[in-house]
Amino acid sequence: MNLTTNADRVMMFCILTSMAIFDAFSTLLSILNKGIFVDEKSLLMQKTNRELKAMLIGVKSISNLNKKQLVDLILVTS
């Protein structure tokens, strides 16, 4: 029974456990900053018209629509 080998194993276990706990807490705290419920409409309004039209591939007659109409169409189709 080698005491230093056992001590090394215990220390490694403690280090790995503390890293996992720290990662879990940082993930939980990030929820407070980002929020649980994100308004899809506000996220889509930040995109450009070209990006919105790229999301609507296969939908006809979207060339004359403005940004608000494109966002509404995306929300309805998804």
C-alpha positions in Angstrom: 0.0 0.0 0.0 1.7 3.1 -1.3 0.6 6.2 0.6 1.8 8.8 -2.0 -0.2 7.0 -4.8 -3.4 7.1 -2.8 -2.8 10.7 -1.9 -2.2 11.6 -5.5 -5.5 9.8 -6.5 -7.4 11.7 -3.8 -5.9 15.0 -4.8 -6.7 14.4 -8.5 -10.3 13.4 -7.6 -10.7 16.6 -5.5 -9.3 18.8 -8.3 -11.5 17.2 -11.0 -14.6 17.5 -8.7 -14.0 21.1 -7.9 -13.6 21.9 -11.7 -16.9 20.1 -12.4 -18.7 22.0 -9.7 -17.2 25.3 -10.8 -18.3 24.6 -14.4 -21.9 23.8 -13.2 -22.1 27.0 -11.2 -20.8 29.1 -14.0 -23.5 27.5 -16.3 -26.2 28.3 -13.8 -25.1 31.9 -13.4 -25.0 32.4 -17.1 -28.7 31.6 -17.2 -29.3 34.8 -15.1 -27.5 36.9 -17.7 -28.9 35.4 -20.9 -32.3 34.6 -19.6 -34.5 31.6 -20.0 -37.1 32.9 -22.4 -35.7 34.8 -25.4 -38.0 36.8 -27.6 -37.6 35.4 -31.1 -39.1 38.4 -32.7 -36.5 40.8 -31.3 -33.7 38.4 -32.3 -35.0 38.2 -35.8 -35.4 42.0 -36.0 -31.6 42.3 -35.5 -30.9 40.3 -38.7 -30.6 41.9 -42.1 -33.2 41.5 -44.8 -30.8 39.3 -46.8 -30.4 37.0 -43.8 -34.2 36.9 -43.3 -34.8 36.0 -46.9 -32.2 33.3 -46.7 -34.2 31.8 -43.9 -37.3 31.7 -46.1 -35.9 29.6 -48.9 -38.7 28.0 -50.9 -41.3 30.7 -50.0 -42.5 32.6 -53.0 -43.1 36.3 -53.4 -40.9 37.6 -50.6 -38.9 40.0 -52.6 -41.2 43.0 -52.0 -41.7 42.4 -48.3 -40.2 44.7 -45.6 -38.4 43.5 -42.5 -41.4 43.4 -40.3 -43.3 41.4 -42.8 -40.4 39.0 -43.3 -40.1 38.5 -39.5 -43.8 37.8 -39.2 -43.7 35.3 -42.0 -40.8 33.5 -40.4 -42.6 33.3 -37.1 -45.7 31.9 -38.8 -43.9 29.3 -40.9 -41.8 28.0 -38.0 
